[in-house]
């Protein structure tokens, strides 16, 4: 293990003296930011897609929206996230002619991608709420939108928090591909440290540990959230 | 008050209501009885368009509510509905359940008035003769406060004030149904529709719910009740409709229906359930 001590020493040297820790902190920040903002966008758009899909198809517009959403979900679930990143950054943006920093492109693509998955999670959540809840709201004279927002969706969200947590964890791990378009995440930081003296063992090991800790923290937050949302179920 | 004219409802090819015609007058308490699948609940649910009729019309105070142009939410505010499975909002406390619709609709109406007033003020800037503003009588806080007082008053009435901050999952079926009834009452409806209000209850809780419905009946509330409680129908109803196969087969006073039914189907049904 003497060899390992030496590797650890060299890692430490780059980590501290060559400002490796700054890169790691930036990478960590970017990783968390892409996952959190991506999930936020995903929940927002995903909920809208889910509602469009469960809405009663009383007119043509509703039917059209439904079809559009099915296509959207098929598109984003049918291609790998790396491909989506590459297409967005190297095809779509140049074609439109706008220049957006890689990090923001990543947030948007991860958000759109996650929306496809969240929409399916949210749809199952909405369908799991007793239809009587919607009926009761409508019978009181509340319209579809208000009943959905105030009664059905809050109950749906409570049912799907564990599954949404899973999606969040997946997102955290999937962000490790953002270097494909040049965004600086944890991988980029540790790769930089490793390349400094061609010593990759310790940097990659620590990177793995950081991911494990990140995911553990995310799981903890989700469990706390779940517990506080279960309040209305508890007998007291 | 409500005129039902040749009401029809079909799901795909199966006709559930085959032309119902009847009139419900102010203050009447109508019990609808009949075997399962006879269309009783569907008929009731057509009255506030929880089911979309496929033919015929329903006039509520002269206005056709089956017309697409009718504001159905506005109509439903005037017609309270109580369900077999209570359908209290699980994510709201008892008090919030009762306050939700009155507060939301009160605030919405206030918002509409304020918007209209803004428009009038804008127009008044260019006019010599000033248009009058809509009077605004209540503030947002006042609307909330009144809804809260009203909800607490209703809870006191059914003796469940202490449950105001409890969630529905902690209540018994009888408590839930009584709260569902006062939740509908909080909108000051002109008619109450009851869809088998005691069918999902434990036998020991049926009494408390029927007592509350009876109280409402005594206060003169117009109501339509789909029920299997024949004793209750006989005692409270002013008129009983016997339905079978999607039609009203007999429409008479409870005394005559229960002691001297004329239609053979009514006789058969009553001989089984009584």
Interface residues (C-beta under 8 A of the other chain):
Chain A: X130 X132 X133 X135 X136 X137 X138 X139 X140 X141 X142 X143 X146 X150 X151 X154 X155 X158 X231 X232 X233 X234 X235 X236
Chain B: X48 X50 X73 X74 X75 X76 X77 X80 X81 X83 X85 X87 X88 X89 X90 X91 X92 X93 X100 X101 X104 X105 X166 X167 X169 X170 X180 X183 X184 X187
